[in-house]
Amino acid sequence: MTKIILDCDPGHDDAIAMLLAWGNPDIELLGVTTVAGNQTLEKVTTNARALAKVGAITGVPFAAGADRPLVGPQLIPEEIHGDSGLDGPQLPAPGVELDERHAIQLIADIVREQPEKSVHLVPTGSLTNIALFARTYPELVERVAGITLMGGGHHTGNMTPAAEFNILADPEAAQIVFEANWPVTMVGLDVTHKVLATPERMNQLKSVNTDVSQFIAELVEFFGESYMRERRYPGPPMHDPLAVAAVADPQVLRTIVAPIQVETKGEFTRGQTVVDLRRTWNPDQSADPSALGLADDYEAAENGTQHRVAVDVDADRFFDLLTSALTRLGNTNFRD
């Protein structure tokens, strides 16, 4: 069983990620921390605590973290997630009390308490909390098993032509996280845009026929309408749940080793994740990024590269994982 701390900013896809983490038998959810991102810190923290009620999450501390990026004002994608950050379904009252500790203190305490290299951090929002943790507690960085984050991409953006939202929301924090001495796996738009909650996929989830699966259907309805209006997608991407799924089942993704830097100064490219693919090779000479390979992963690791980039995804496997987690959660009667 993999131990994780979920650092999030709910957010429709963050909500699904949290329910997947709680419902998956191969994940032990040690803590949930929130960060300003899809909405203000106050709103996303309220949303996270309400989701604890939806999923009947118990025995897990919830703590609020950074209320703004390291540099500059907060960027809020209200056109995607709405005024509450989780528009669509009626949310229940919060199901857990908020821990008095700041998010980075909670992360530090958990990392200290658990065996070395047993705790994975899974950030699905901006990387402000994770950067603050790395800078405030540098002695704990190497105790962390690794970071599996949703963000970035090796060839595209969504908020700008170059930048994905979670990285653009705090590029300076992202650069700190990529520079720290821990393994980082980037689950970016290259794969999340291949996992869309189309009507056919939603029928699979609805077949679980529980109040939690109905809640997710309501989430996806609003989220999907936003993506159709703003991006013309046939279904919303399952960005954040894919990062959780990758920790639960590494076979969901195919990754390659490649160094990653974050552009923090470019006039048109701020927030871009610059992935160095110069040492990759393409065995079938295809233009498909999923065909990328690396001639020698061991040599890359010896040269100090601790970054992995997701380049392909098994969408069927992902939706089977999510369906199984919802089945395991069952009815929580959160609306009673």
The 8 nearest C-alpha neighbors of each residue, nearest first, counted from 0:
[[1, 25, 26, 27, 2, 24, 247, 3],
 [2, 0, 26, 27, 25, 3, 247, 246],
 [3, 1, 27, 118, 26, 28, 119, 117],
 [4, 2, 119, 28, 118, 120, 29, 27],
 [3, 5, 30, 120, 29, 31, 121, 28],
 [4, 6, 31, 121, 122, 7, 3, 32],
 [7, 5, 122, 32, 33, 31, 121, 123],
 [6, 8, 33, 123, 124, 122, 9, 5],
 [7, 9, 43, 124, 34, 33, 36, 10],
 [10, 8, 13, 43, 14, 11, 46, 7],
 [9, 11, 13, 84, 85, 12, 8, 37],
 [12, 10, 14, 13, 85, 9, 218, 222],
 [11, 13, 15, 14, 239, 10, 237, 16],
 [14, 12, 9, 16, 10, 15, 11, 239],
 [15, 13, 11, 17, 12, 16, 9, 10],
 [14, 16, 12, 18, 17, 13, 240, 19],
 [17, 15, 240, 13, 19, 14, 18, 239],
 [16, 18, 20, 14, 19, 15, 13, 21],
 [17, 19, 21, 15, 20, 16, 22, 54],
 [18, 20, 16, 22, 17, 21, 324, 23],
 [21, 19, 17, 18, 23, 22, 16, 26],
 [22, 20, 18, 19, 23, 17, 28, 56],
 [21, 23, 324, 19, 328, 20, 327, 18],
 [22, 24, 324, 25, 20, 26, 21, 19],
 [25, 23, 26, 22, 0, 27, 324, 21],
 [24, 26, 0, 23, 247, 1, 27, 248],
 [27, 25, 1, 0, 24, 23, 2, 247],
 [26, 28, 2, 1, 29, 3, 0, 25],
 [27, 29, 3, 30, 2, 26, 4, 21],
 [30, 28, 4, 3, 59, 27, 2, 31],
 [29, 31, 4, 60, 59, 28, 61, 5],
 [32, 30, 61, 5, 4, 6, 60, 62],
 [33, 31, 6, 62, 102, 63, 61, 7],
 [34, 32, 63, 7, 8, 64, 6, 44],
 [33, 35, 64, 65, 8, 40, 36, 7],
 [36, 34, 40, 66, 39, 67, 38, 8],
 [37, 35, 38, 8, 125, 34, 124, 75],
 [36, 38, 75, 10, 84, 8, 76, 9],
 [39, 37, 84, 36, 75, 43, 42, 35],
 [40, 38, 35, 42, 41, 43, 36, 66],
 [39, 41, 35, 66, 43, 42, 34, 44],
 [42, 40, 44, 39, 43, 45, 35, 38],
 [41, 43, 45, 39, 44, 40, 38, 83],
 [44, 42, 46, 9, 8, 40, 45, 41],
 [45, 43, 47, 46, 41, 42, 33, 40],
 [44, 46, 42, 48, 43, 47, 49, 41],
 [45, 47, 43, 49, 44, 48, 9, 50],
 [48, 46, 44, 50, 49, 45, 43, 9],
 [47, 49, 93, 51, 45, 50, 46, 94],
 [50, 48, 93, 46, 52, 51, 47, 94],
 [51, 49, 53, 47, 52, 48, 54, 46],
 [52, 50, 56, 48, 94, 49, 54, 53],
 [51, 53, 94, 55, 50, 49, 54, 333],
 [54, 52, 50, 333, 51, 55, 49, 211],
 [53, 55, 56, 51, 52, 18, 50, 331],
 [56, 54, 52, 51, 53, 331, 57, 333],
 [57, 55, 51, 54, 52, 59, 21, 58],
 [56, 58, 59, 55, 51, 95, 60, 94],
 [57, 59, 60, 56, 29, 30, 95, 28],
 [58, 60, 30, 57, 29, 61, 56, 28],
 [61, 59, 30, 98, 31, 62, 58, 97],
 [60, 62, 31, 97, 98, 32, 30, 59],
 [63, 61, 32, 102, 98, 97, 101, 100],
 [64, 62, 33, 102, 32, 101, 44, 34],
 [63, 65, 102, 34, 101, 33, 128, 66],
 [66, 64, 34, 67, 128, 35, 127, 63],
 [65, 67, 35, 40, 34, 64, 39, 68],
 [66, 68, 65, 73, 35, 69, 72, 127],
 [69, 67, 169, 70, 127, 73, 71, 72],
 [68, 70, 172, 67, 127, 169, 171, 71],
 [71, 69, 68, 72, 169, 171, 67, 170],
 [70, 72, 68, 73, 69, 67, 169, 74],
 [73, 71, 74, 68, 67, 70, 168, 69],
 [72, 74, 67, 68, 75, 71, 168, 36],
 [73, 75, 168, 72, 76, 36, 37, 167],
 [74, 76, 37, 77, 38, 73, 36, 39],
 [77, 75, 78, 79, 37, 80, 74, 38],
 [76, 78, 81, 80, 79, 75, 82, 84],
 [77, 79, 76, 81, 80, 225, 229, 82],
 [80, 78, 225, 77, 76, 81, 222, 226],
 [81, 79, 84, 77, 85, 78, 10, 86],
 [82, 80, 77, 84, 86, 83, 78, 79],
 [81, 83, 84, 77, 86, 80, 38, 85],
 [84, 82, 85, 81, 86, 42, 38, 80],
 [83, 85, 80, 38, 81, 10, 82, 37],
 [84, 86, 83, 10, 11, 80, 81, 87],
 [87, 85, 81, 83, 84, 80, 88, 82],
 [86, 88, 221, 218, 217, 85, 89, 220],
 [89, 87, 217, 90, 218, 86, 214, 85],
 [88, 90, 91, 87, 86, 214, 217, 334],
 [89, 91, 88, 49, 92, 46, 50, 53],
 [92, 90, 49, 93, 89, 334, 52, 333],
 [91, 93, 49, 94, 90, 52, 48, 45],
 [94, 92, 49, 48, 95, 52, 91, 45],
 [93, 95, 52, 51, 49, 48, 92, 96],
 [96, 94, 48, 93, 97, 51, 52, 61],
 [95, 97, 98, 94, 61, 48, 93, 60],
 [96, 98, 61, 62, 99, 95, 60, 63],
 [97, 99, 62, 100, 61, 60, 96, 63],
 [98, 100, 97, 101, 62, 63, 61, 96],
 [101, 99, 98, 104, 105, 102, 62, 63],
 [100, 102, 104, 64, 103, 63, 62, 105],
 [103, 101, 64, 62, 105, 63, 32, 104],
 [102, 104, 106, 132, 105, 101, 107, 128],
 [105, 103, 107, 101, 106, 102, 100, 108],
 [104, 106, 102, 108, 103, 107, 100, 109],
 [105, 107, 103, 109, 104, 108, 110, 102],
 [108, 106, 104, 110, 105, 109, 103, 111],
 [107, 109, 105, 111, 106, 110, 104, 112],
 [108, 110, 112, 106, 111, 107, 113, 105],
 [109, 111, 107, 113, 108, 112, 106, 118],
 [112, 110, 108, 109, 113, 107, 139, 114],
 [113, 111, 109, 110, 108, 114, 107, 115],
 [112, 114, 110, 111, 109, 115, 117, 118],
 [115, 113, 117, 116, 112, 111, 110, 118],
 [114, 116, 142, 117, 113, 143, 144, 110],
 [117, 115, 144, 143, 142, 118, 114, 141],
 [116, 118, 144, 115, 114, 2, 119, 113],
 [119, 117, 2, 144, 3, 143, 116, 110],
 [118, 120, 3, 145, 144, 146, 2, 143],
 [119, 121, 146, 4, 3, 122, 5, 145],
 [120, 122, 5, 147, 148, 146, 6, 4],
 [123, 121, 6, 148, 124, 7, 5, 120],
 [122, 124, 7, 149, 239, 148, 6, 121],
 [125, 123, 7, 165, 8, 122, 36, 126],
 [124, 126, 165, 127, 168, 36, 169, 166],
 [127, 125, 129, 173, 172, 128, 130, 124],
 [126, 128, 172, 130, 129, 125, 68, 131],
 [129, 127, 131, 130, 126, 65, 132, 103],
 [128, 130, 132, 126, 131, 127, 133, 176],
 [129, 131, 133, 172, 127, 132, 176, 128],
 [130, 132, 128, 134, 129, 133, 135, 127],
 [131, 133, 129, 135, 103, 130, 134, 136],
 [134, 132, 130, 137, 131, 136, 135, 140],
 [133, 135, 131, 132, 137, 136, 130, 175],
 [136, 134, 132, 133, 131, 137, 103, 130],
 [135, 137, 138, 133, 139, 134, 132, 140],
 [138, 136, 133, 139, 140, 134, 135, 132],
 [137, 139, 136, 140, 141, 142, 133, 135],
 [140, 138, 142, 137, 136, 141, 143, 110],
 [141, 139, 137, 142, 143, 138, 133, 181],
 [140, 142, 143, 139, 181, 180, 138, 116],
 [143, 141, 115, 116, 139, 140, 144, 110],
 [144, 142, 116, 141, 145, 118, 140, 119],
 [145, 143, 116, 119, 118, 117, 142, 146],
 [144, 146, 182, 119, 143, 181, 183, 120],
 [145, 147, 183, 120, 121, 119, 148, 182],
 [148, 146, 184, 121, 183, 185, 242, 120],
 [149, 147, 122, 185, 121, 186, 123, 146],
 [148, 150, 186, 123, 242, 187, 239, 185],
 [151, 149, 187, 165, 166, 186, 148, 163],
 [150, 152, 187, 163, 272, 166, 188, 162],
 [151, 153, 187, 188, 189, 154, 155, 272],
 [152, 154, 274, 155, 272, 273, 189, 151],
 [153, 155, 152, 189, 156, 161, 274, 273],
 [154, 156, 161, 152, 160, 153, 162, 157],
 [157, 155, 162, 163, 161, 160, 159, 158],
 [156, 158, 163, 159, 162, 160, 164, 155],
 [159, 157, 164, 163, 162, 156, 160, 167],
 [160, 158, 162, 161, 157, 156, 163, 268],
 [159, 161, 156, 162, 155, 157, 158, 268],
 [160, 162, 156, 271, 159, 268, 155, 163],
 [163, 161, 156, 271, 270, 159, 167, 158],
 [162, 164, 156, 157, 151, 158, 166, 165],
 [163, 165, 167, 166, 158, 168, 162, 157],
 [166, 164, 125, 168, 124, 150, 167, 163],
 [167, 165, 170, 168, 270, 164, 169, 163],
 [166, 168, 270, 164, 170, 169, 165, 162],
 [167, 169, 165, 166, 74, 125, 164, 170],
 [170, 168, 68, 167, 172, 171, 166, 125],
 [171, 169, 173, 270, 166, 167, 172, 263],
 [172, 170, 174, 173, 169, 263, 175, 69],
 [173, 171, 130, 175, 127, 170, 169, 174],
 [174, 172, 170, 176, 175, 171, 126, 166],
 [173, 175, 177, 171, 261, 176, 172, 178],
 [176, 174, 172, 178, 173, 177, 130, 179],
 [177, 175, 173, 179, 174, 130, 178, 172],
 [176, 178, 174, 175, 179, 173, 183, 259],
 [177, 179, 175, 176, 174, 180, 260, 181],
 [180, 178, 176, 177, 181, 175, 133, 140],
 [179, 181, 141, 178, 140, 182, 305, 177],
 [180, 182, 145, 179, 141, 183, 140, 305],
 [183, 181, 305, 145, 306, 146, 184, 180],
 [184, 182, 146, 306, 147, 145, 307, 305],
 [183, 185, 307, 147, 308, 306, 146, 148],
 [184, 186, 308, 148, 187, 309, 307, 147],
 [187, 185, 149, 309, 148, 242, 150, 184],
 [188, 186, 152, 151, 150, 189, 149, 185],
 [187, 189, 191, 152, 190, 192, 151, 155],
 [190, 188, 187, 152, 191, 192, 310, 153],
 [189, 191, 193, 188, 192, 311, 312, 187],
 [192, 190, 188, 238, 193, 194, 236, 237],
 [191, 193, 190, 236, 194, 188, 189, 195],
 [194, 192, 191, 190, 195, 314, 312, 189],
 [195, 193, 191, 192, 314, 236, 237, 196],
 [196, 194, 236, 234, 235, 197, 237, 193],
 [195, 197, 234, 235, 200, 201, 236, 198],
 [196, 198, 234, 200, 199, 195, 233, 201],
 [199, 197, 201, 200, 202, 196, 234, 233],
 [198, 200, 202, 197, 201, 203, 196, 204],
 [201, 199, 197, 203, 202, 198, 196, 204],
 [202, 200, 198, 204, 203, 199, 205, 196],
 [201, 203, 205, 199, 200, 204, 206, 198],
 [202, 204, 201, 200, 206, 205, 199, 322],
 [205, 203, 201, 206, 202, 322, 207, 212],
 [204, 206, 202, 207, 208, 203, 212, 201],
 [205, 207, 208, 203, 204, 202, 212, 209],
 [206, 208, 205, 204, 209, 326, 212, 325],
 [209, 207, 206, 205, 212, 213, 210, 204],
 [210, 208, 330, 212, 211, 207, 329, 213],
 [209, 211, 213, 330, 212, 214, 332, 331],
 [210, 212, 214, 209, 213, 215, 330, 53],
 [213, 211, 215, 209, 214, 210, 205, 216],
 [214, 212, 216, 210, 211, 215, 209, 217],
 [215, 213, 211, 217, 212, 216, 210, 218],
 [214, 216, 218, 212, 217, 213, 219, 211],
 [215, 217, 213, 219, 214, 218, 220, 212],
 [218, 216, 220, 214, 215, 219, 88, 87],
 [219, 217, 215, 216, 220, 221, 87, 222],
 [218, 220, 222, 216, 217, 221, 223, 215],
 [221, 219, 217, 223, 218, 222, 216, 224],
 [220, 222, 224, 87, 223, 219, 218, 225],
 [223, 221, 219, 225, 224, 220, 218, 235],
 [224, 222, 235, 226, 220, 234, 225, 221],
 [223, 225, 227, 221, 226, 222, 228, 220],
 [226, 224, 222, 228, 79, 223, 227, 229],
 [225, 227, 223, 230, 229, 228, 224, 232],
 [226, 228, 231, 232, 224, 225, 230, 229],
 [227, 229, 225, 226, 231, 230, 224, 232],
 [228, 230, 226, 227, 225, 231, 78, 79],
 [229, 231, 226, 227, 232, 228, 225, 157],
 [232, 230, 227, 228, 229, 226, 233, 234],
 [231, 233, 227, 234, 230, 226, 235, 223],
 [234, 232, 197, 227, 231, 235, 195, 223],
 [235, 233, 197, 196, 195, 223, 232, 236],
 [234, 236, 223, 195, 196, 226, 222, 237],
 [237, 235, 195, 238, 192, 194, 191, 196],
 [236, 238, 194, 240, 239, 195, 191, 12],
 [237, 239, 191, 236, 241, 240, 12, 149],
 [238, 240, 241, 12, 123, 13, 242, 16],
 [241, 239, 16, 243, 242, 237, 238, 15],
 [240, 242, 244, 239, 243, 238, 245, 237],
 [243, 241, 245, 240, 244, 239, 149, 186],
 [244, 242, 240, 246, 241, 245, 16, 20],
 [243, 245, 241, 247, 246, 242, 248, 240],
 [246, 244, 249, 242, 248, 243, 247, 251],
 [245, 247, 243, 244, 248, 249, 242, 147],
 [246, 248, 244, 245, 25, 26, 243, 249],
 [247, 249, 245, 250, 246, 244, 251, 25],
 [250, 248, 245, 251, 246, 252, 247, 244],
 [251, 249, 248, 252, 253, 245, 313, 316],
 [250, 252, 313, 249, 312, 245, 248, 316],
 [253, 251, 312, 250, 311, 249, 254, 245],
 [252, 254, 311, 309, 310, 312, 255, 250],
 [255, 253, 309, 308, 310, 307, 252, 256],
 [254, 256, 307, 308, 257, 292, 293, 309],
 [255, 257, 307, 306, 296, 308, 293, 254],
 [256, 258, 306, 275, 307, 276, 255, 274],
 [259, 257, 275, 306, 304, 274, 260, 256],
 [260, 258, 274, 273, 272, 275, 257, 306],
 [259, 261, 273, 272, 174, 274, 262, 258],
 [262, 260, 272, 174, 271, 273, 270, 263],
 [261, 263, 269, 271, 270, 264, 265, 272],
 [262, 264, 269, 170, 270, 261, 265, 171],
 [265, 263, 269, 262, 266, 268, 270, 267],
 [264, 266, 268, 269, 267, 263, 262, 270],
 [265, 267, 268, 269, 264, 263, 262, 270],
 [268, 266, 265, 269, 161, 159, 160, 264],
 [267, 269, 265, 161, 271, 266, 270, 262],
 [270, 268, 265, 263, 262, 271, 264, 267],
 [269, 271, 167, 162, 170, 262, 166, 263],
 [270, 272, 162, 161, 262, 268, 269, 261],
 [273, 271, 261, 151, 260, 274, 152, 259],
 [272, 274, 260, 259, 261, 271, 275, 153],
 [275, 273, 259, 153, 258, 276, 272, 257],
 [274, 276, 258, 277, 257, 259, 273, 278],
 [277, 275, 279, 278, 274, 257, 258, 280],
 [276, 278, 279, 275, 280, 257, 274, 293],
 [279, 277, 276, 280, 293, 294, 275, 257],
 [280, 278, 293, 276, 292, 277, 291, 294],
 [279, 281, 292, 291, 293, 282, 278, 294],
 [280, 282, 291, 284, 283, 290, 292, 285],
 [283, 281, 284, 280, 290, 292, 291, 285],
 [282, 284, 285, 281, 290, 286, 291, 280],
 [285, 283, 281, 282, 286, 290, 280, 287],
 [286, 284, 283, 287, 281, 290, 282, 288],
 [285, 287, 288, 284, 290, 281, 289, 291],
 [286, 288, 285, 289, 290, 291, 284, 281],
 [289, 287, 290, 291, 286, 310, 311, 285],
 [288, 290, 311, 310, 287, 291, 253, 292],
 [291, 289, 288, 287, 281, 292, 285, 282],
 [292, 290, 281, 289, 288, 280, 279, 293],
 [291, 293, 280, 279, 281, 255, 290, 294],
 [294, 292, 279, 295, 280, 296, 255, 278],
 [293, 295, 279, 292, 296, 280, 278, 298],
 [294, 296, 298, 297, 293, 299, 300, 278],
 [297, 295, 299, 298, 293, 300, 256, 294],
 [298, 296, 300, 299, 295, 301, 302, 294],
 [297, 299, 301, 295, 300, 296, 302, 294],
 [300, 298, 302, 296, 297, 301, 304, 295],
 [299, 301, 304, 297, 303, 302, 298, 296],
 [302, 300, 298, 303, 299, 297, 304, 296],
 [303, 301, 299, 300, 304, 298, 297, 305],
 [302, 304, 300, 301, 305, 299, 298, 258],
 [305, 303, 300, 306, 299, 258, 302, 257],
 [306, 304, 182, 303, 183, 300, 181, 307],
 [307, 305, 183, 258, 304, 257, 184, 256],
 [306, 308, 256, 184, 255, 257, 254, 185],
 [307, 309, 185, 254, 255, 184, 310, 256],
 [308, 310, 254, 186, 253, 311, 185, 252],
 [311, 309, 289, 254, 253, 190, 189, 308],
 [312, 310, 289, 253, 190, 252, 309, 254],
 [313, 311, 252, 251, 314, 190, 253, 310],
 [312, 314, 251, 316, 315, 252, 317, 311],
 [315, 313, 317, 316, 194, 312, 318, 193],
 [316, 314, 318, 317, 313, 319, 320, 251],
 [315, 317, 319, 313, 314, 318, 251, 320],
 [318, 316, 314, 320, 315, 319, 251, 321],
 [317, 319, 321, 320, 315, 316, 322, 314],
 [318, 320, 322, 316, 317, 321, 323, 315],
 [321, 319, 317, 323, 318, 322, 324, 316],
 [320, 322, 318, 324, 323, 319, 19, 325],
 [323, 321, 319, 325, 324, 320, 204, 318],
 [322, 324, 326, 320, 321, 325, 319, 327],
 [325, 323, 22, 23, 327, 321, 326, 322],
 [326, 324, 328, 322, 327, 323, 321, 329],
 [325, 327, 323, 329, 324, 328, 207, 322],
 [326, 328, 324, 325, 329, 22, 323, 23],
 [329, 327, 325, 326, 22, 324, 330, 54],
 [328, 330, 326, 327, 209, 325, 331, 211],
 [331, 329, 209, 210, 332, 211, 328, 333],
 [330, 332, 333, 55, 329, 54, 53, 210],
 [333, 331, 334, 335, 330, 210, 53, 211],
 [332, 334, 53, 331, 335, 52, 91, 55],
 [333, 335, 332, 91, 53, 210, 331, 90],
 [334, 332, 333, 331, 91, 210, 53, 52]]
